[in-house]
Amino acid sequence: MNPLIIIGTGLAGYTLAREWRKLDATTPLHIFTADDGGFYSKPMLSNAFAGGKSAAQLATKTATQMAQELNAKISAHSEISAIHPERHSITVNGQEIAYSRLVLAQGADPIRLPLQGDAADAVMSVNDLDDYARFRQSLEGKQRVAILGAGLIGCEFANDLLAGGYEVDIIDPGSRPLSSLLPAEASAQLQDALSKLGVRWHFGTKAEKLDRMENGLRLTLSDSSTIDADVVLSAIGLRARTALASAAGIDVKRGIVVDNQLQSSAEGVYAIGDCAEAQGKVLPFVMPLMQQARTLAKVLAGTVAELAYPVMPVVVKTPACPLVVCPPAPGTSGTWLVEQTEQGVRGRFVDGDGNLLGFALTGTHTAEKNALAQQIAL
Ligand SMILES: Cc1cc2nc3c(=O)[nH]c(=O)nc-3n(C[C@H](O)[C@H](O)[C@H](O)COP(=O)(O)OP(=O)(O)OC[C@H]3O[C@@H](n4cnc5c(N)ncnc54)[C@H](O)[C@@H]3O)c2cc1C
């Protein structure tokens, strides 16, 4: 019997394998990954630095341990180069391997800014354990980090690096941190808290050029100002890995398009996690992928199941300014109603009829997360 094949050992691939094994303990399972297949929790990458955690400490299980736990074969350092939906097979290292069903859990690639200058290739991004190990190593004995992007990941890294004793500059073409997720009052509080820790903000401008200097790197911005740094970290966003699916003729938009059973346009080929576009949305967070994995496990085990997202607030890991956000779906029309108290900000995003569609909470108001989540009209 051909195995169920999963491509990817991130949270999506491994969560699916665990959920499926609860329902089917014996059908052969073969998991392929381009990395070493160790299990780690990716959200920890942006708050492990101050705690002095090495990449090895973040990997809580090896591929061998995972294979045993999941009763699976795991092929690490094995990049899939093609999928053939018509033959129900994949190609890896020049060899064609047949599957019964195939799950794409390939994640997303960091978007790279096209920079000029002789050090453009020195820009780093941290999207997996190997990146994290390289980032830590590059900071040894160094002091100054310039972060491109004042979004969620950029602000989390900034808080973590400041707590670890580094100097941080943040560059963003917008006018405030987390501008796409937060009302202005909550952004202001986050900005203030990170400023007090020492962040130097550069809003309304973009990185254009990175050059090597005698003593590190020099970033030139579009407003002609310059920032000297030892390391430049890009946190400007991710793009779903869709190339394999696309080359196989599978429907791809911003992610691999799947239906409510997580099936792509190719029969027997499914997609979950950061590479998938379900219900018209790519949601690169842990809660959505858990929901997708639980649903798909049932589908693969032959149970009737349909993807339905609960309310999914995101806890932003900026201890300087505790923050929870449950953003309204992009393009939703409505208004932020914001109360500022001594405890922080309580922002409620409502439609014309007063229905709650999203919220943002800072400070001790974050304790209201569950109560507000229950009020959201799904
Ligand atoms: C720094 C950081 C902090 C974050 N913090 C939070 C947070 O606080 N809360 C939250 O909800 N979300 C957070 N996220 C997002 C969350 O971590 C991701 O949504 C999630 O981990 C994605 O998991 P994934 O399995 O889809 O992808 P990945 O973890 O990227 O896994 C993809 C896998 O596919 C494999 N692969 C890809 N292509 C191939 C191929 N051709 N052949 C073989 N293998 C292949 C890769 O090797 C890898 O094993 C954070 C993300 C980052 C980067």
Ligand as a Chemical Component Dictionary entry (heavy atoms), coordinates in Angstrom:
data_LIG
# 
_chem_comp.id                   LIG 
_chem_comp.type                 NON-POLYMER 
_chem_comp.pdbx_formal_charge   0 
_chem_comp.three_letter_code    LIG 
# 
loop_
_chem_comp_atom.comp_id 
_chem_comp_atom.atom_id 
_chem_comp_atom.alt_atom_id 
_chem_comp_atom.type_symbol 
_chem_comp_atom.charge 
_chem_comp_atom.model_Cartn_x 
_chem_comp_atom.model_Cartn_y 
_chem_comp_atom.model_Cartn_z 
_chem_comp_atom.pdbx_ordinal 
LIG C1  C1  C 0 9.851  34.520 14.050 1  
LIG C2  C2  C 0 8.424  34.046 13.964 2  
LIG C3  C3  C 0 7.583  34.186 15.055 3  
LIG C4  C4  C 0 6.261  33.767 14.967 4  
LIG N1  N1  N 0 5.436  33.923 16.056 5  
LIG C5  C5  C 0 4.158  33.501 15.983 6  
LIG C6  C6  C 0 3.276  33.621 17.099 7  
LIG O1  O1  O 0 3.655  34.149 18.152 8  
LIG N2  N2  N 0 2.006  33.156 16.999 9  
LIG C7  C7  C 0 1.551  32.575 15.845 10 
LIG O2  O2  O 0 0.384  32.148 15.791 11 
LIG N3  N3  N 0 2.362  32.443 14.749 12 
LIG C8  C8  C 0 3.644  32.884 14.797 13 
LIG N4  N4  N 0 4.456  32.746 13.717 14 
LIG C9  C9  C 0 3.937  32.046 12.521 15 
LIG C10 C10 C 0 3.981  30.511 12.720 16 
LIG O3  O3  O 0 5.160  30.150 13.373 17 
LIG C11 C11 C 0 3.842  29.827 11.363 18 
LIG O4  O4  O 0 2.552  30.135 10.856 19 
LIG C12 C12 C 0 4.015  28.309 11.394 20 
LIG O5  O5  O 0 5.106  27.901 12.169 21 
LIG C13 C13 C 0 4.134  27.776 9.957  22 
LIG O6  O6  O 0 4.281  26.393 9.980  23 
LIG P1  P1  P 0 4.340  25.554 8.629  24 
LIG O7  O7  O 0 4.485  24.135 9.051  25 
LIG O8  O8  O 0 3.217  25.935 7.740  26 
LIG O9  O9  O 0 5.670  26.045 7.873  27 
LIG P2  P2  P 0 7.219  25.829 8.213  28 
LIG O10 O10 O 0 7.458  25.776 9.666  29 
LIG O11 O11 O 0 7.946  26.866 7.423  30 
LIG O12 O12 O 0 7.572  24.394 7.636  31 
LIG C14 C14 C 0 7.737  24.157 6.264  32 
LIG C15 C15 C 0 8.400  22.802 6.081  33 
LIG O13 O13 O 0 8.348  22.447 4.687  34 
LIG C16 C16 C 0 9.617  21.950 4.291  35 
LIG N5  N5  N 0 9.710  22.115 2.839  36 
LIG C17 C17 C 0 9.391  23.193 2.088  37 
LIG N6  N6  N 0 9.576  22.926 0.780  38 
LIG C18 C18 C 0 10.030 21.646 0.700  39 
LIG C19 C19 C 0 10.386 20.779 -0.376 40 
LIG N7  N7  N 0 10.336 21.180 -1.650 41 
LIG N8  N8  N 0 10.794 19.520 -0.086 42 
LIG C20 C20 C 0 10.851 19.090 1.223  43 
LIG N9  N9  N 0 10.510 19.858 2.265  44 
LIG C21 C21 C 0 10.105 21.125 2.005  45 
LIG C22 C22 C 0 10.596 22.766 5.120  46 
LIG O14 O14 O 0 11.852 22.138 5.194  47 
LIG C23 C23 C 0 9.861  22.750 6.484  48 
LIG O15 O15 O 0 10.102 21.533 7.160  49 
LIG C24 C24 C 0 5.781  33.181 13.762 50 
LIG C25 C25 C 0 6.634  33.050 12.645 51 
LIG C26 C26 C 0 7.946  33.488 12.734 52 
LIG C27 C27 C 0 8.863  33.356 11.540 53 
# 
loop_
_chem_comp_bond.comp_id 
_chem_comp_bond.atom_id_1 
_chem_comp_bond.atom_id_2 
_chem_comp_bond.value_order 
_chem_comp_bond.pdbx_ordinal 
LIG C1  C2  SING 1  
LIG C2  C3  SING 2  
LIG C2  C26 DOUB 3  
LIG C3  C4  DOUB 4  
LIG C4  N1  SING 5  
LIG C4  C24 SING 6  
LIG N1  C5  DOUB 7  
LIG C5  C6  SING 8  
LIG C5  C8  SING 9  
LIG C6  O1  DOUB 10 
LIG C6  N2  SING 11 
LIG N2  C7  SING 12 
LIG C7  O2  DOUB 13 
LIG C7  N3  SING 14 
LIG N3  C8  DOUB 15 
LIG C8  N4  SING 16 
LIG N4  C9  SING 17 
LIG N4  C24 SING 18 
LIG C9  C10 SING 19 
LIG C10 O3  SING 20 
LIG C10 C11 SING 21 
LIG C11 O4  SING 22 
LIG C11 C12 SING 23 
LIG C12 O5  SING 24 
LIG C12 C13 SING 25 
LIG C13 O6  SING 26 
LIG O6  P1  SING 27 
LIG P1  O7  DOUB 28 
LIG P1  O8  SING 29 
LIG P1  O9  SING 30 
LIG O9  P2  SING 31 
LIG P2  O10 DOUB 32 
LIG P2  O11 SING 33 
LIG P2  O12 SING 34 
LIG O12 C14 SING 35 
LIG C14 C15 SING 36 
LIG C15 O13 SING 37 
LIG C15 C23 SING 38 
LIG O13 C16 SING 39 
LIG C16 N5  SING 40 
LIG C16 C22 SING 41 
LIG N5  C17 SING 42 
LIG N5  C21 SING 43 
LIG C17 N6  DOUB 44 
LIG N6  C18 SING 45 
LIG C18 C19 SING 46 
LIG C18 C21 DOUB 47 
LIG C19 N7  SING 48 
LIG C19 N8  DOUB 49 
LIG N8  C20 SING 50 
LIG C20 N9  DOUB 51 
LIG N9  C21 SING 52 
LIG C22 O14 SING 53 
LIG C22 C23 SING 54 
LIG C23 O15 SING 55 
LIG C24 C25 DOUB 56 
LIG C25 C26 SING 57 
LIG C26 C27 SING 58 
# 
